[in-house]
């Protein structure tokens, strides 16, 4: 009975230790995620680029569309 009680207490301590470790890892994850979100912000990126003498473009981007030619069927190619 004493051995069972000791095993039970060991498991309780192990569970408490794992719960604490989980909480620490979760809080570290949240901190890193918020730091990443801050680093990905456009204002942060533009500030870092200005330090390196890279300036934002004044010309807006243009979408390039490529139109694919229709493939001619075998018979259309023969008759040309």
N, C-alpha and C positions, 0 to 999 in steps of 0.2 A: 504494500500500500504506500509506503514511504517512497519507493522507487517510482511508482506511478505519479505521485504528487510532484516529485522532482522533474520528471519528464514533462509534465503538464506546465510547470513553471518555466522550464527552459523554452518550451514552445511559445508560451505567452511572451517571454522576453524577446525571442526571435521575431515574433510577429510585430511587436512594438518597435523593434529596431528597423525592420523592413518598412513599416509604415512611416517612420521618421525619414528614412532614406528616400522613400517615394515622394514625400512632401518636399524635401530639399531639391530633388531632381526636377519636380514639377515647377517649383519656383524659379529654378535656374533656367528652365525651358522658357517660361514666360518672360523672364528678363532678357534672354537672348532674342526672343521673337520681337519684343518691343524695340530693342536696339536695332535689329535688322530693319524693322519698319521705318525707324527714324533715318537710317542710312539710305534707304531706298527712296526717300522723299526727293522730289525734284529740286527743292530749294537747297537741300544738303549737297546734292550732286553738283548743282550749278556753282555753289560756293567752292567746292573742291576743284572744279574745272577752272574757275577763275584764278585760283592760286597757281595753276600750271599754264596760265595764259591761253586757255582754250575757251572761246566765247561761243554763246549760243548763236545759231544761224538766224539771219534776218529774213531769209527766203523760206516760205512755207514748203513743206514737202509736196511732191506731186506724185500721184498714183500712176504707175505705168501699167497699161493693159496690153497684153499680148494676145492677139487674135489668132487662133489656130485655123489653118486652112483645112477645108473639108477634104478628106481623102477621097479620091475618085475611085469608083468601083472598077473592077477588072474590065468590064465591057466598055466603060467610058474611056479608059486609057487605050484600049485597042483601037477605037474609032477616031482617035485624034491624030 
